[in-house]
């Protein structure tokens, strides 16, 4: 779905982020809609906080296509 009236996307990152494909689809859609994405990184382990480097391991890789 398109963003509709949304002006931004809040991306809350914790150890469960990107545990399924739905979040990746939502981020992809937000980027297509050219929404600014505001990221909040959870640090508290009791709330699912983790090292930021984890996201480099768990974020799905998307092939980038160059527009000519």
Secondary structure as GFF3:
##gff-version 3
##sequence-region A 1 68
A	DSSP	beta_strand	8	13	.	.	.	ID=ss1
A	DSSP	alpha_helix	21	32	.	.	.	ID=ss2
A	DSSP	beta_strand	36	41	.	.	.	ID=ss3
A	DSSP	three_ten_helix	45	47	.	.	.	ID=ss4
A	DSSP	alpha_helix	54	58	.	.	.	ID=ss5
###
